[in-house]
């Protein structure tokens, strides 16, 4: 009996070490091909690296962000997108986060949107710091990316949870015939977006649930991340990709749900 109890205690301790100290630091690079019906052949093979949910704060330090930035740059993407939640609660930490993020390099630029934790921490300060470090924050707006005479739009909405998203404003400048990638922190916003001429939505927010049980999935998912909680899914004619994020929130564990950088390769389906 004593041996069994000791074994159970050891297993519990080992599980605790793994979920708190090992898996949260075990960064995964996910490589995803996404066929887009409206993507011109000139943009076939265009790559987008996605970072999300850094959550600099009590559980994630500057070192983790620095490692994620270095890993992202090694992928040599055409564009880099940041889909929100740079800090957990303290807006002042954004200065430390942005000093690392400014090292991101991509030939077609780096683009950002805000998340719910950014709004709960201090959205004006966070957006200003990102812009001061030459990272445009797409607050219900869009910017074009051109290559080989063809054009792709990267649009972004402000936070959905805080009712700041305005998709009509975000798409106002975008010709309805041109391919569009939308950055929206909360993935279930796809239920609105799928009625618009958007080809791909990139989101975070869910952290994949942080804990994913075999044959079951995530026992707990946040508001606005229940229908599209992880990975690549269809929403009518549109694709949605939900990134598992870099950081964690309480409880600070991950199981079967490693932190993630995504490299999406856009493929022309024409």
C-alpha positions as CSV (number, residue, x, y, z in Angstrom):
1,X,0.0,0.0,0.0
2,X,2.8,2.4,0.9
3,X,4.5,1.6,-2.4
4,X,1.3,2.3,-4.3
5,X,0.8,5.6,-2.5
6,X,4.4,6.6,-3.2
7,X,3.9,5.7,-6.9
8,X,0.8,7.7,-7.1
9,X,2.4,10.7,-5.5
10,X,5.4,10.5,-7.8
11,X,3.1,10.3,-10.9
12,X,1.2,13.3,-9.6
13,X,4.4,15.3,-9.1
14,X,5.7,14.3,-12.5
15,X,2.5,15.3,-14.1
16,X,2.6,18.7,-12.3
17,X,6.2,19.3,-13.4
18,X,5.3,18.4,-17.0
19,X,2.2,20.6,-17.3
20,X,3.7,23.6,-15.5
21,X,7.3,23.6,-16.5
22,X,7.8,21.5,-19.6
23,X,4.9,21.7,-22.0
24,X,4.3,25.5,-21.5
25,X,8.0,26.0,-22.7
26,X,7.8,23.4,-25.5
27,X,7.2,25.6,-28.5
28,X,5.6,24.0,-31.6
29,X,5.9,25.3,-35.2
30,X,2.7,24.5,-37.1
31,X,3.0,24.6,-40.9
32,X,-0.4,24.9,-42.6
33,X,-1.3,25.2,-46.3
34,X,-4.5,27.2,-46.9
35,X,-6.1,27.1,-50.4
36,X,-7.9,30.3,-51.2
37,X,-10.2,30.4,-54.2
38,X,-9.7,34.1,-54.8
39,X,-5.9,34.2,-54.4
40,X,-4.2,35.2,-57.6
41,X,-1.5,32.9,-58.9
42,X,1.1,35.7,-58.4
43,X,0.5,35.3,-54.6
44,X,0.6,31.5,-54.5
45,X,3.1,30.5,-51.8
46,X,2.7,33.8,-49.8
47,X,3.6,33.0,-46.2
48,X,2.1,34.5,-43.0
49,X,3.6,33.8,-39.6
50,X,1.1,34.2,-36.7
51,X,2.0,34.9,-33.1
52,X,-0.8,35.2,-30.5
53,X,-1.5,35.6,-26.8
54,X,1.9,36.3,-25.5
55,X,0.5,37.2,-22.1
56,X,3.6,38.8,-20.6
57,X,3.0,38.8,-16.9
58,X,3.1,36.5,-13.9
59,X,3.7,33.3,-15.9
60,X,5.4,34.4,-19.1
61,X,8.6,36.5,-19.1
62,X,10.5,38.4,-21.7
63,X,12.8,35.4,-22.4
64,X,9.8,33.4,-23.8
65,X,8.8,36.3,-26.1
66,X,12.4,36.7,-27.2
67,X,12.6,33.0,-28.1
68,X,9.3,33.2,-30.0
69,X,10.5,36.2,-32.0
70,X,13.7,34.5,-32.9
71,X,11.8,31.3,-34.0
72,X,9.4,33.4,-36.1
73,X,12.2,35.2,-37.9
74,X,13.9,31.9,-38.7
75,X,10.8,31.0,-40.7
76,X,11.5,34.0,-43.1
77,X,7.8,34.7,-43.6
78,X,6.5,37.2,-46.1
79,X,4.3,38.8,-43.4
80,X,3.9,38.5,-39.7
81,X,0.6,39.0,-37.8
82,X,0.0,39.4,-34.1
83,X,-3.5,38.5,-32.9
84,X,-3.7,40.1,-29.5
85,X,-3.3,39.7,-25.7
86,X,0.3,41.0,-25.4
87,X,0.0,41.3,-21.6
88,X,-2.2,39.7,-19.1
89,X,-3.1,42.7,-16.8
90,X,-0.3,45.3,-16.6
91,X,-0.2,47.7,-19.5
92,X,3.3,49.0,-18.3
93,X,4.7,45.6,-19.3
94,X,3.9,46.4,-22.9
95,X,7.1,48.4,-23.2
96,X,9.1,45.3,-22.5
97,X,7.0,43.2,-24.9
98,X,7.3,45.7,-27.7
99,X,11.1,45.9,-27.4
100,X,11.2,42.2,-28.3
101,X,8.5,42.4,-30.9
102,X,10.2,45.2,-32.8
103,X,12.9,42.6,-33.8
104,X,10.3,40.8,-36.0
105,X,11.2,41.1,-39.7
106,X,9.1,40.3,-42.8
107,X,9.4,41.6,-46.3
108,X,5.7,42.5,-46.5
109,X,5.4,43.9,-42.9
110,X,4.2,43.1,-39.4
111,X,0.6,43.7,-38.4
112,X,-1.3,43.6,-35.1
113,X,-4.7,43.7,-33.5
114,X,-5.7,44.0,-29.8
115,X,-7.3,41.4,-27.6
116,X,-9.6,41.4,-24.6
117,X,-6.7,41.4,-22.1
118,X,-5.2,44.4,-23.9
119,X,-8.5,46.2,-23.4
120,X,-8.7,45.2,-19.8
121,X,-5.1,46.4,-19.2
122,X,-5.0,49.7,-21.2
123,X,-5.7,49.6,-24.9
124,X,-4.6,53.1,-25.8
125,X,-1.2,52.6,-24.2
126,X,-0.7,49.2,-25.7
127,X,-1.6,50.4,-29.2
128,X,0.6,53.4,-28.9
129,X,3.6,51.4,-27.8
130,X,3.2,49.0,-30.7
131,X,2.9,51.9,-33.2
132,X,6.0,53.5,-31.6
133,X,7.9,50.3,-32.4
134,X,6.8,50.5,-36.1
135,X,4.1,47.8,-35.7
136,X,0.8,49.0,-37.2
137,X,-2.3,48.2,-35.1
138,X,-5.3,47.6,-37.3
139,X,-8.3,49.0,-35.4
140,X,-11.1,48.3,-37.8
141,X,-9.0,49.0,-40.9
142,X,-7.1,47.3,-43.7
143,X,-3.8,47.6,-45.5
144,X,-2.9,46.2,-48.9
145,X,0.1,43.9,-49.6
146,X,1.4,43.8,-53.2
147,X,3.6,41.2,-54.9
148,X,4.2,40.6,-58.6
149,X,1.4,43.0,-59.5
150,X,-1.2,41.3,-57.4
151,X,-2.8,42.5,-54.1
152,X,-3.8,40.9,-50.9
153,X,-5.5,42.8,-48.0
154,X,-4.7,42.3,-44.4
155,X,-7.6,43.7,-42.3
156,X,-8.1,43.8,-38.6
157,X,-10.9,44.5,-36.2
158,X,-10.7,45.8,-32.7
159,X,-11.7,43.5,-29.8
160,X,-15.0,41.6,-30.2
161,X,-15.5,40.9,-26.5
162,X,-15.4,44.5,-25.7
163,X,-17.8,45.3,-28.6
164,X,-15.2,47.4,-30.4
165,X,-15.2,45.4,-33.6
166,X,-16.5,47.2,-36.7
167,X,-16.1,44.9,-39.7
168,X,-17.8,47.3,-42.1
169,X,-15.2,49.9,-41.3
170,X,-12.4,47.4,-41.5
171,X,-13.4,46.3,-45.0
172,X,-14.5,49.7,-46.3
173,X,-11.4,50.3,-48.5
174,X,-11.2,46.6,-49.7
175,X,-12.5,45.8,-53.2
176,X,-14.9,42.9,-52.8
177,X,-13.1,41.0,-55.6
178,X,-9.7,41.0,-53.9
179,X,-8.5,38.4,-51.4
180,X,-8.7,39.4,-47.7
181,X,-7.1,38.0,-44.5
182,X,-8.8,39.3,-41.4
183,X,-7.2,39.4,-37.9
184,X,-9.8,39.0,-35.2
185,X,-8.7,38.1,-31.7
186,X,-11.8,36.0,-30.8
187,X,-12.3,33.1,-33.3
188,X,-16.1,32.8,-32.9
189,X,-16.4,36.2,-34.6
190,X,-16.3,34.0,-37.7
191,X,-20.0,33.5,-37.3
192,X,-20.3,37.2,-38.4
193,X,-17.3,37.4,-40.7
194,X,-18.4,34.4,-42.9
195,X,-21.2,36.6,-44.4
196,X,-18.6,39.0,-45.7
197,X,-16.0,38.7,-48.6
198,X,-13.2,37.5,-46.3
199,X,-11.1,34.5,-47.3
200,X,-9.3,33.7,-44.1
201,X,-9.7,34.7,-40.5
202,X,-6.7,34.4,-38.1
203,X,-7.5,34.4,-34.4
204,X,-6.1,33.4,-31.0
205,X,-7.8,33.9,-27.6
206,X,-8.6,30.2,-26.8
207,X,-5.0,29.0,-26.0
208,X,-6.5,25.8,-27.5
209,X,-8.0,25.4,-24.1
210,X,-4.5,24.9,-22.5
211,X,-5.6,21.4,-21.5
212,X,-6.9,18.9,-24.1
213,X,-7.9,15.5,-23.0
214,X,-7.6,12.5,-25.4
215,X,-10.9,11.6,-27.2
216,X,-12.6,14.7,-25.5
217,X,-10.8,17.9,-26.3
218,X,-10.7,21.0,-24.1
219,X,-12.9,20.7,-20.9
220,X,-12.9,24.5,-20.6
221,X,-12.9,27.2,-23.3
222,X,-13.4,30.9,-23.0
223,X,-16.2,33.1,-24.2
224,X,-16.1,33.5,-28.0
225,X,-13.8,30.5,-28.6
226,X,-16.2,27.6,-28.3
227,X,-17.0,26.9,-32.0
228,X,-13.6,27.5,-33.5
229,X,-11.3,26.7,-30.6
230,X,-8.2,25.3,-32.3
231,X,-6.6,24.8,-35.7
232,X,-8.0,25.2,-39.2
233,X,-11.7,25.0,-39.7
234,X,-14.3,26.0,-42.3
235,X,-16.9,28.7,-41.8
236,X,-18.9,28.4,-45.0
237,X,-16.6,29.5,-47.8
238,X,-14.1,31.1,-45.4
239,X,-11.3,29.5,-43.5
240,X,-10.6,30.1,-39.8
241,X,-7.4,29.4,-38.1
242,X,-7.1,29.6,-34.3
243,X,-3.6,29.7,-32.9
244,X,-2.9,28.1,-29.5
245,X,-0.9,31.1,-28.3
246,X,2.5,31.5,-26.6
247,X,1.4,32.3,-23.0
248,X,-1.0,31.0,-20.4
249,X,-3.5,32.3,-18.0
250,X,-4.4,30.9,-14.6
251,X,-4.1,28.0,-14.0
252,X,-0.7,28.2,-15.7
253,X,-0.7,24.7,-17.2
254,X,-0.7,23.1,-20.6
255,X,-1.4,19.5,-21.5
256,X,-1.5,18.1,-25.0
257,X,-1.7,21.7,-26.1
258,X,1.8,23.1,-26.7
259,X,2.4,26.8,-27.3
260,X,2.4,27.6,-31.0
261,X,3.8,29.7,-33.8
262,X,1.9,29.2,-37.1
263,X,3.4,29.4,-40.6
264,X,0.5,29.6,-43.0
265,X,1.2,29.2,-46.7
266,X,-1.5,30.6,-49.0
267,X,-2.2,28.6,-52.0
268,X,-4.1,29.7,-55.1
269,X,-7.0,27.4,-55.9
270,X,-7.6,29.0,-59.3
